[in-house]
C-alpha cells in the first residue's frame, strides 16, 4: 500500500507515479473480474469472447485476469 499523496502537483497537472498506476491497474482488473469469476470461466470451458461479453469486459482483460489469478491451475 502506498502513502497518500496529493492528486495535483500544485500547478494543476495530475500527480502520479508508475507504481501507483500499476496498483490502480491491478485493482481495476480485480474489481472487474475477481478470481472466483476467472476460475468459473475456465471451469465451464467458455470461450473468452462469450465470457467477456457476458461479464462486460474485453477479451484481453479477461485473459489477463485468468493468467494473473492462476485460474487455469
N, C-alpha and C positions, 0 to 999 in steps of 0.2 A: 504494500500500500504506500502511496506517495503522500508527501506533506501537502497540505492545502496551499494553493498558490493563487495569486490574483488572475482574473480572467483576461484583463487587458494589461498591456505592458506599460501604460502610462501615456503613450502617445496615441491611443485609440486603436491600436492594432492588437490582434489576438496574440496571447502569450501561450506557448506550448513547447513541449519537448518531445522528442521521438519516443521516449519511454512512456509518456502519458498517452500518446497516440496509440501505441501498441496495447496498453492496458484498455483503452476505450474500444479498440477493435475486438479484443478478446471478450470483453464484457458484452458488447453488442451481439456478437455471434452466440454467446452462451444464453443470452436472453431470447434470441430469435429461435434457436434450435438447441434446447437443453439436451444433455447427454441421454436421458431416457428416450427422448424423441428420436435421436440419431440411432440409438440401438434398435428401437422399434422399426424404423425404416429398413435397416439391414435384416433384421429377423424375418420380416414379412416378405423380403425379396422384391420390394417395389422398385420400379425404375426411378432413377434420380429425377427425371423430368416429371413424372406423375407425383412423386412425393413432394418435390419442391413446389409444384403448382398448388397442391393441396395445403401445404404449410404456409405458402405465401412468401417464399424466399427464392433466390436464384439457385440454379443448379450448382454453381460454383460455391456459394455459401454452404449449401447442404453437404457437398463433397468435402469441403474444408472441415466442417464440424464432425463428419464421420471419421475423418483422418485424425484430428486432434483429440477426439474423445476415445479413440481406440474402439469404436463401435463394432468393428469387424472381428475383434478378437474373441 
